[in-house]
Amino acid sequence: MMHTDVVPVLVISGVATAGVLVLTVAPRQVCHALFRVEPADWLSVFFARYLGLLVFAIGSLVVYSCSIVRIFCAGLAAVCSA
C-alpha cells in the first residue's frame, strides 16, 4: 500500500520543515547561519519570525496529515492534479 511507503518520508520532511521554528526564537542568528545575511531593521526581523511560524505550521500539517488517511489522500490528490 502506498500509504505505508510514503509516511516515513513525509514524517522526516515534515519534522525537518517544522524545525524552522527556531527562526522565530533567534531570527538574527539563524538568518546569519542559514543565509549568511543578518537582518538589519525590525521589519526584517518581523518577516523572518513570521515566515518561520508559517513554515513551522506547514511542516506540522504535513506530519499531522500522515496520521489521518482522509487528509493524506486529499492532499496527495491535490498535489498530483496540480
N, C-alpha and C positions, 0 to 999 in steps of 0.2 A: 504494500500500500504506500502511496506516495507521501501520505501524511507522516508516516514514521521515518521516512528518509530525509525529509526536509526540516523537521523540528529541531534537531541539534544545530543545524546551520543557522536557522532563524534565531534560536536562543543565544548562540555565541555572538552573532552580529548585532542582535538587539542589546545585549549586555555591553558590548563594546561601544555601541552608539549611546547608550544611556550613561556611559562613563564620562561623557562630556559635561555631566552635572558639575564637575569640579570647576568648569569655566564660570559658573555663577558665584562660586565662593572666592576664587582668586583670579579675576579676569586678566589682570596685568601680567602675572607670572605665566599663566597658561598661554596667553596670546604670544608672549615672547618665546616660550618653549616650542609651541607648535608652528607659528608663522614667522618667527624672527622679527616681529613688529610689536612695539609696545603702544597701547592706546594713549593718545595724547590728552584728550579732554574728557569731560564727564559724559558726553554724548556717545563717544566710542565705547566707554566702559558700560554704559547702559545697554547699547546694542549687543555687546559681547555677552552680557548677562542674559539678555532677552533671548538671543539665539541659542545660548547654552540650555536654557529652560525648554525652548522649543524642540531642540534636537533630543533632549532627555525625554520629553513627552512622546516623541515619535518612537524612540528606542523602547520605551516602556510599553507602548501599544503593540510593538512587534512581538515582544516577549509575551504579553498578555494574549495576543491572538493565537499563540501556539497552544494554549490550554483549552481553547474553545473551538471546536471543529467548525461550527457555523460561521464564525468570524474569519477563520482561516480560509475556508472555501470561498467566501465572498471576496476577501482580499486577493486571493490567488486569481479568481476570475476577473477582477478589476485590473490587475496587473497584466494578465495575459491578453485581455481585449484591447489594451491601450497601445 
